[in-house]
Amino acid sequence: MIQHPFPPLYDQRSQILILGSFPSVKSRETAFFYGHPQNRFWKVMSGLLNEPFPETIPARRAMLLKHGIALWDVIASCEIRGSSDASIRDVTPNDLEQILEHAPIRQVYANGQTAGRLYRKYQERALCEKFGDCARVVILPSTSPANAAWNLARLTQSWSRICNFVT
């Protein structure tokens, strides 16, 4: 069983919450989100937010918080082989209430189908009952390099819907 190795990123101004499934091997090594150099998350976000590409973890953290974006993962612990979402088993979900209770989240997004499916299975119903429709998930295409069918331009276009909620 592997435990999620780092805390969520959010503050009292976070208006959207983007959820991944579980950190990749590279993200677990760097102790921060989307650490694999081929993951397109940071390119998509910097493009949408009209910010320079953030090279460091402090720059990535600052960019998202500046624009009211929170990040975390659906899973607190699981069995996983490498970074393969398809191998995820024995899921324990993260406690997402801590974010929704302390930040004015207006929309939850999932980075990919696995994150969306697991959120719907383990968390969406209870969170919607407690926090309302802001906890209903919108599933976006995965920024993972495994999602090769989506090029950067197409990903960025699809992810542009988050701009309705960012500052």
Secondary structure as UniProt FT lines:
FT   STRAND          2..3
FT   TURN            12..13
FT   STRAND          16..20
FT   HELIX           25..30
FT   TURN            33..34
FT   TURN            37..38
FT   HELIX           41..48
FT   TURN            49..50
FT   HELIX           57..66
FT   TURN            67..68
FT   STRAND          69..73
FT   STRAND          75..79
FT   TURN            82..83
FT   HELIX           85..87
FT   STRAND          89..93
FT   HELIX           97..102
FT   STRAND          107..111
FT   HELIX           113..122
FT   HELIX           124..131
FT   HELIX           133..135
FT   STRAND          137..140
FT   TURN            145..146
FT   TURN            148..149
FT   HELIX           152..159
FT   HELIX           160..164
//
